[in-house]
Amino acid sequence: MEQKKIRVLHFPIRNTNGGVTRSALKFWNYIDHERFQFDFATCSPKLDFEQEIIRQGCKVHYISCYAEQDEKRFCEELREILLQGYDVLHLNTSWWKSFYAEKVAHEVGIRKIVVHARSTSVDISDYRQRQKELLNHEKLKNDITEKLATHFLACSVEAADFMFGSRIPREKIKIFHNALDIARYRYDETKRMHVRRRMGLENRFVVGTVGRMGYAKNHRFLVDCFYEIQKRTENAILLLVGSGELEEDIRRQVDQYHIYDKVVFTGAVDNTEDCLQAMDVFALPSRFEGLPNVLIEAQTAGLICLSGDAVTREAKITDNVFFLELEKDRWIDAILRYAEGYPRHKVDGQIRNAGYDIRQEIKMLEEIYAEEISI
């Protein structure tokens, strides 16, 4: 008799190449498909990659609003989805906005409710709105209890602190690393040369970053730095991989500096590993992060990585990561230090030993999903 699969609904994913969405799709790629079935729910009006998800045998459920926009409609739509036979609701949560998803899951008898902390602050550009959300987050955090979910995950200790504070005992929170397919991202000189040739980056000093163009990633700071770098290094190129709500603002900034011929916007891509091979320095001047997937990927690619000093030190696996205050002259000097090149090496062992091999780490999720519990 064929074994009944455990059905897991991941919510929310978005129409971006951001870390949360990429991670949820990665979990599906590496989990045991004979035992588990993933589907995805989103409040985005459309997912550009929907057909790829469907081709892999998953469903995409569209919810017409967030709970904060229309509580009744959100709850009705999520309830209808969950009643289609799900065993697990996996909630990818960056900050607290409400508990309606958890409430609905309890009401319909979902046996496993997983709250997965994914960030350390609120990723909203507008200052007043960001402060409003932070205040609401802290207020709601004071109301959480162990009964909110059956399992609590976090991508880092700092993300656990931000999301759960002291309300959830530490022994009940599992750190689930933002792991990756090491072979896919490892440094490969032959591949690097091929990618640089294909992208027209031969004989260029490529400074790059990967990430959704939103408040947290701080792209404007990097463009400001690059404007000065390209004055001192004629062959410098800035490679911006990703898209997001601030992309048009960043494009305008590039135009104002008249450096559009030295900045490459790739948009959202599904081959970020190629882009990392092409880079010479990886720059991540983030204002905050849960634990950035891409910083692990960049290290695996053997890159020198410069990171904002607000990023958790848990992300430093190799000696190639340097944390810097967001002070422009320091970043300019640090980037230019590597303009003449440096040796790049394979670091598979270090990445694996630190717990970032997705083939090993995914077993934790499988155990959580399959665990027998009584509620």
Buried (B, 14 or more C-beta within 10 A) or exposed (E): EEEEBBBBBBBBBBBBBBBBBBBBBBBBEBBBEEEBBBBBBBBBEEBEBBEEBEEEEBBBBBBEEBBEEEBEBBBBBBBEBBEEEBBBBBBBBBBBBBBBBBBBBBEBEBBBBBBBBBBBBBBBEEEEEBEEBBEBBEEBBEEBEEEBBBBBBBBBBBBBBBBBEEBBEEEEBBBBBBBBBBEEBBBBEEBBEBBBEEBEBEEBBBBBBBBBBBBBBBBBBBBBBBBBBBEEBEEBBBBBBBBBBBBEBBBEBBEEBEBEEBBBBBEBBEEBBBBBBBBBBBBBBBBBBBBBBBBBBBBBBBBBBBBBEBBBEBBBBBEBBEBBEBEBEEBBBBBBEBBEEEEBEBBBEBBBEBBBBBEEBBEBBBEBBBEEEEE
